[in-house]
């Protein structure tokens, strides 16, 4: 009978981590639906970006208030959860504060955890005020419907509860308080429970202990359904991010081949392709399977913070485009495709695609390609690359460019310039 709690604890761990691994495999599978990306280049620069952007959060502190608060919450939550290792050992082997034998070192660690827990608690309360009382505009854009808004609040509530439970657990642990080492914050909470006898204190402490670890397991598995996947994915996302100059677009091998063919005086542009020749690749992207694995990783990593949209000049002038909505739509479509595969064993055409059903032509053509969104993103997400790939599909596969662009393209084809002047007259302006 004495080992029943340990067995229950083991079962909870297996279920919690098992469900997390199952969902993690789904995410990896969905990302792998995209085209492979070669990241063998610029390795030093990529690792520098990981250290500077993902770990050091250098782009977060561009907005000092939210940046500092985020660093506190992120660092606090990660460091405090080092204590989960002790909880797991205690839960499996029926020990109590197994690492307390370390004496002053243990006291230093726990006191650090308690200070961070208090700072995290204060920070998430400020985040809640910024979101619900001050109502910062970027948190209330039209794409922030019921679920995205609730998702952000759910995480804040999770943090509040978990940090409070940690401090209550320490405050009601009689043995820990008697040690008087590491209880730098909880010693001020302990008097609140001074009227309870030792048995009740033990019950409160054990309840807080159990709810705390169960809450962590729930939080871990909630990440799959939440924008807070960036806690795990920010690091690979930054590593796989673009290291080429902003504004530099990729060349399509198939297009390059056609251009070279047209420029070769000995080539017959009307000749049929040789037998067994590879079919030309699709130009651009109309669905998530046409995107790269990095772009799909971007979609799962999006924090929905809205910094990209708040910096977007098209959005500021009332256009329909929101870079955040582009990323959210890509993730939603990718999840729909994943569920289709779960149901059928493989993807069965469902009559939908990213272009048209999730992202409109109007949104795509509103983009000025200024790169403000990619510059603003704190985790190196690139909405512009998705926009440009989908534009390319519209132009090269559907000839569905806006009339103004079609006129320019026709002029380039006929006159070698975007203007409607004969090539012989192109230099007449100098005589004016």
Secondary structure by P-SEA (a helix, b strand, c coil): ccaaaaaaaaaaaaaaaaaaaaaaaaaaaaaacccccccccaaaaaaaaaacccccccccccccaaaaaaaaaaaaaaaaacaaaaaaaaaaccccccccccaaaaaaaaaaaaaaaaaaaaaaaaaaaacccccccccccccccaaaaaaaaaaaaaaaaaaaaaaaaaaaaaaaaaaccccccccccccccccccaaaaaaaaaaaaaaaaaaaaaaaaacccccccccccaaaaaaacccccccbbbbbaaaaaaaaaaacccccccccccccccccccccccccccccaaaaaaaaacccccccccccccccccccccaaaaaaaaaaaaaaaaaaaaacccccccccccccccccaaaaaaccccccccccccccccaaaaaaaaaaaaacccccccaaaaaaaaaaaccccccccccccccccccc
